[in-house]
Amino acid sequence: MEQYARGEKTSYNYYKVLRSIWLRHGISRMELCELLGLDKATISTIVNSLIHQDMVYEVPRSAHASKPGRRPVGLSVNPEFGCAVGIELHRDGLHCVVTDMHHREILTRSLTARLEPENIQGLVRQLLDELQADNGIEPHQILGLGVSVPGVVNQKAGLISHASELDIRDTAFNFRSDVEKALGISCMLSNDANACASGILTSHRSEAYSNFLFVYFSFESLRDTIQGENDHLSVGLGIVINGALYDGPNGTAGEFVGMGGGSPRRGQFSLSSRELDSFKENYEVRRKFLHELSEHIGFLVNVFNFTQVFIGGDLEYFEDNIAELTLAAANAHWPFQTPVDCNVTILKEQRHLPARGAAGMLLDSFFSVPGFEDSGYFDLRSRLFRRREQGSTGNSNGAQSNGGQSNGRQGHGGRNGV
């Protein structure tokens, strides 16, 4: 049965069953048969293999969920099979969020340092060493690293193409290759807004959100060769269409510059340098910015028929009427009499959204169903099993829970959803 989980001839049905269980906590074997159109014998073989690997275990079903007669047994992904490490890179250090297999937060951690290409790899290594020393998270328990970058990335190639905050401008930085070779752990890259959108997709996977926009705010100080340190306000967009993140052929979808304004101008909006420098203290400047931004978001809501907009990031300087302004702008340019069907959610209390989202991106990849065109691209599961075979001798208890029993980390499980 292990050929379902290991080796080159993995079963396409195996991936479909595993993802279906991850998406639908408590689904029964019979429901899997009906959902996937597979016979009982095939489902039984695959489920037994997943249970043998400690990836899945049986859970009781609630009484109202079953018909008269024998109550069906539900299935769930073992939350402690492994953990996803999401890392957010930013100018003054990195934030880390570790989640279980259900994307529930286990712990957070931060390192403070001026980040540059030369020291990123060493700081990531330091972070992993601290997770092992202080939190007991062994390397073989980690599915991989999901990394959020404040800039333009080539996700498939694992390159940081441009990130001003990290002094990456003229030459792409081969982040994934360097980190994987040095640390022996699989790594995925995304920009911060796309990572946040991935986090929404993962946290709300059972709700199947299909079309939404994530608006991510970042407020940082940047180095300027002429003016020195300057406050820098940036907005990135994560775009999800038909249930999939859209980053464009070159990875630049969501990179945003407003259509209004003229000179003098600094940044993405029509704010002058003087206005931007007073942004934190000047209510009128913030009001001008929010009206300009809401007009752009409203335009996108109408053009793409987004039913959800999520707004998060560094929101401490913003008033609480962002949602109202956005919907008002959308309705003002809506060509129909009925109001725009869109819900705007402000994630003001959520911290480290890019890191949490990057962990979600990694989990979604782990539970993905490979297409025939993928040619084995980023086979996270095979990499994980090979790493465990090579490095987990003597650590057989690891992240396995032996049918759902606690291994000492269950008490850290926390938030569900966003």
Stockholm file with secondary structure:
# STOCKHOLM 1.0

chainA/1-418         MEQYARGEKTSYNYYKVLRSIWLRHGISRMELCELLGLDKATISTIVNSLIHQDMVYEVPRSAHASKPGRRPVGLSVNPEFGCAVGIELHRDGLHCVVTDMHHREILTRSLTARLEPENIQGLVRQLLDELQADNGIEPHQILGLGVSVPGVVNQKAGLISHASELDIRDTAFNFRSDVEKALGISCMLSNDANACASGILTSHRSEAYSNFLFVYFSFESLRDTIQGENDHLSVGLGIVINGALYDGPNGTAGEFVGMGGGSPRRGQFSLSSRELDSFKENYEVRRKFLHELSEHIGFLVNVFNFTQVFIGGDLEYFEDNIAELTLAAANAHWPFQTPVDCNVTILKEQRHLPARGAAGMLLDSFFSVPGFEDSGYFDLRSRLFRRREQGSTGNSNGAQSNGGQSNGRQGHGGRNGV
#=GR chainA/1-418 SS CGGGTSSSSCCHHHHHHHHHHHHSTTEEHHHHHHHHTCCHHHHHHHHHHHHHTTSEEEECCCGGGSCSSSCCCEEEECTTSCEEEEEEEETTEEEEEEECTTSCEEEEEEEECCCCHHHHHHHHHHHHHHHHHHHCCCGGGEEEEEEEESSEEETTTTEEEEBGGGTBCSSCBCHHHHHHHHHCCCEEEEEHHHHHHHHHHHHTGGGTCCSEEEEEEEEEEEEETTTEEEEEEEEEEEEEETTEEECCTTSCTTBCCCSCCCSSCCSSSSCCHHHHHTTTTCHHHHHHHHHHHHHHHHHHHHHHTCSEEEEEESCTTSCTTHHHHHHHHHHHTCCSSSCCCCEEEEETTCCCHHHHHHHHHHHHHHTCCCCTTSTTTTCHHHHHHHHHHHHCTTCTTTTCCTTTCCCSCGGGCCCCCC
#=GC SS_cons         CGGGTSSSSCCHHHHHHHHHHHHSTTEEHHHHHHHHTCCHHHHHHHHHHHHHTTSEEEECCCGGGSCSSSCCCEEEECTTSCEEEEEEEETTEEEEEEECTTSCEEEEEEEECCCCHHHHHHHHHHHHHHHHHHHCCCGGGEEEEEEEESSEEETTTTEEEEBGGGTBCSSCBCHHHHHHHHHCCCEEEEEHHHHHHHHHHHHTGGGTCCSEEEEEEEEEEEEETTTEEEEEEEEEEEEEETTEEECCTTSCTTBCCCSCCCSSCCSSSSCCHHHHHTTTTCHHHHHHHHHHHHHHHHHHHHHHTCSEEEEEESCTTSCTTHHHHHHHHHHHTCCSSSCCCCEEEEETTCCCHHHHHHHHHHHHHHTCCCCTTSTTTTCHHHHHHHHHHHHCTTCTTTTCCTTTCCCSCGGGCCCCCC
//
